[in-house]
Amino acid sequence: MSLQKDDGSARGEPVPLEHPLYGHGWSSAALGPFELAEGNEPGGAGETVLDAGLARAAGVEVGDTVRLSVGTTPQDYKVAGLVDAPANGLGRQSAAFFTDARAAGLSQRPDRLTAIGVLGEDGTDAGGLAGRIEAAVTGTDVVTYTGDAIGDLEFLDVGRSRGFLVMLSASFGGTALGVVVFVVSSTLGLAIHQRRRELAMLRAVAATPRQVHKLIGSEVLLVAGAGAVLGAAPGFLVAGLLRDAFADVGVLPADFELSFNPLPAVAAVLLSVLGALLAGFIAARRIAKIKPVEALSESQVEKGELGRTRKAVALGLLGLGLVTSIVLPLLIPGQLAIAGAGGSLLLLMVGSALISPVLVQTTTRLLTPLLMRSKVSGYLAAANSTANARRLSSAVVPLALGTAMALMQLSMLNTVEVTAKEQAATGVVSDYVVTSGTTGLSTDLAEKVRAVDGVGTVTPVARSQVLITYVEIDKPVSNPFSAQGLEPRDLDRTLDLDVREGSLDELRGDTVALSRIAADTARLDVGDTADVDLGDGTSKELKVVALYGKGLGFGDVTLPHGMLTEHTANQQDTALLVTGEDDGGGGSAGGKVESGLADLADGTPGLVVQSPEEFGAVEQGEFTQQSSTSLIANALLILYVLIAVVNTLVMATTGRSREFGMLRLIGTSKQQTRRMMFLESWVVILTAVVVGIALAIPPAVGAALGTTGQPIPYVEPLAWGGIVVFVALLGWLSISLPTRSALRGRPIDAVYATE
């Protein structure tokens, strides 16, 4: 509902409200409980009782007249009384009360009840009373709610938000765990690489592979256990910050409360420790299994060639990643392909990590002519990069992963947003769009607009959300899709959905039209039957009559207008698309239509007349929320990767203190050593950036294929350039600063400090 003060005009002066305004029958006030502060309860159809906060915002008192509108249908009411809000306040809504009969008349579905509130006698057990009610009411499925569970019924967004968090945790948690194991494995690999001499000596004095594994496993268990326990408490703080961030973008209610329980912390600690142990086992596997003599030799000089098995596994993972990211969207398009394209990054990253020493050597060979321009430092940088490719690859891997994740996420989000805007801009072909600045549009408004002089075609648009049930990998699943309701009459004069198959002229009765993405996801084609659950829970089997391409801009499901509005709570339209009559010369009677719509808006509360250019994609709000949600979740993961990048690069640099000392003892100056590390840092940075860009492209292409049908993702050059510059700066600082620190002491101290 919306509220207007009587200013003498037909439209009234709108009252800005902090919360949505809902109307209730007076008998429901006891459930609040609300108490009369002034005046009396509503005594007739023309009276209302307002909550005191709403009355203050509107500047009205008992006895004044206010105008309340349901949709765009206004009615004047006398304020019979004011009520005080419950002790916990009205944080979600403003309230207006009517007689029960008037409330039923204002309801769009007076034949249906959403819920029945029951107040028990003093001392009555709520659970026992709920059980007796369920047993007493027969002939229908009755569900009772007591205590805190009533919130799920009163505030439907709380239940949806809980489901959203469960889905986000399930999908994001697996990815995060995989990335953590991958990054930790790379870091541990570097730490073990720096201890090759120590571990080789242990193998030489008869330590068995089992003992080496046990040694490293014990150290990892100690460090990982301590780190995981210390990270559990800040984890709860981060959870609160994430809740606030999700609430700010609108995917969680502002008053959504988190349930803090120790069990998730215990599970997180166990998963982190197990992941670290797995990473430690992988990192220690090679040094533990080789012969003692070979271990001693490899502690001095790295083994040059990668094993055949390692190369084969790397090529297999790279091939599987390319298939998952690009080929899968071509063979199995839809949401599953989009998810596969996004998840393929980890496969590509692991494959690249296995052959990362080869990539470092390749980059070094290409850069050698440039490196050699600095005779001493360049020669040392080229020689070190070639001989110690495995060590440098440990620094390249997390840096490349951070680059790839940032670029892929940015590309996928931009592709969806830009495509949705383009589809909305080209899809609305009407002359005008009529919307409401407060609530929805009453369904009878379409006839009033059709009666305006010069109007030729009016297409009412209703919005809702539906569930489509389909079989995915031999299991039925139900997924939500945004839906719109349209009348097919003269639809081509107001809206262009880019119909690919079938015809929207057949959108009558039990029929449905689907976007290409929705049809591919549910494996449906023209003529098939779709199992659809409408907004009020009604299940229908609908014949697919058309497939269209502009689902991002207008919704994935299009239903007959009457069907959609009949099965929604408010039964209101979101917009009216208006095109004038043909003036005989190929144009439309724009002047008369514009004047007539302006007159109608002057007399209708909340009515807004826009041009198609001003009317953005209705889906933009939803996609912005989805994009922001994904960005927030992945930003946290990318932050972790960046911390790991800094940690790895600092470890790799400080671990070379003995090498720096030896170089200085044989005559290399501090400046030459710093320049050598500067040149080596660019080998690492260029390798990481090139690999990161190469890894980001296939998932971005696959996501573009799945969402737009085109293999070209949207790339924002400035944003990509900014990410590359940031990664380069981060890599350079993480190497140059530890180098300066390592060169501060005496060379002889650095040489013998590690002996």
Buried (B, 14 or more C-beta within 10 A) or exposed (E): BBBBBEEEEEBBBBBEBEBEBEBBBBEBBEBBEBEBBBBEBBEEBBBBBBBBBBBEBBEBEBEBEBBBBBBBBBBEBBBBBBBBBEEEEBEBBBBBBBBBEBBBEBBBBEEEEEEEEEEEEEEEEBEEBBEEEEEEEEEEEEEBBBEEEBBBBEBEBBEBBBEBBEEBEEBBEEBBBBBBBBBBBBBBBBBBBBBBBEBBBBBBEEBEBEEBBBBBBEBBBEBBBEBBEEBBEEBBEEEEEBBEBBBEBBBBBEEBEEEEEEEBBEEBBEBBBBBBBBBBBBBBBBBBEBEBEBBBEBBEEBEEEBEEEBBEBBEEBBBBBBBBBBBBBEEBBBBBBBBBBBBBBBBBBBBBBBBBBBBBBBBBEEBBEEBBEBEBBBBBBBBBBBBBBBBBBBBBBBBBBBBBBBBBBBBBBBBBBBBBBBBBBEBBBBBBBBBBEBBBBBBEBBEBBEEBEBBBBBBBBBBBBBBBBBEBEEEEEEBBBBBBBBBBBEBBBBBBBBBBBBEBEBBBEEBBBBBBBBBBBBEBEBEEEBBBBBBEEEEBEBBBBBBBBBBBBBBBBBBBBBBBBBBBBBBBBBBBBBBBBEBEEEEBBBEBBBEBBEEBBEEBBBBBBBEBEEBBBBBBEBBBBBBBBBBBBBBBBBEBBBEBBBBBBBBBBBBBBBBBBBBBEEEBEBEBBBBBBBBBBBBBBBBBBBBBBBBBBBBBBBBBBBBBBEEEBBBEEEBBEEBBEBBBEBBBBBBBBBBEEBBEEEBEEBBEEEE
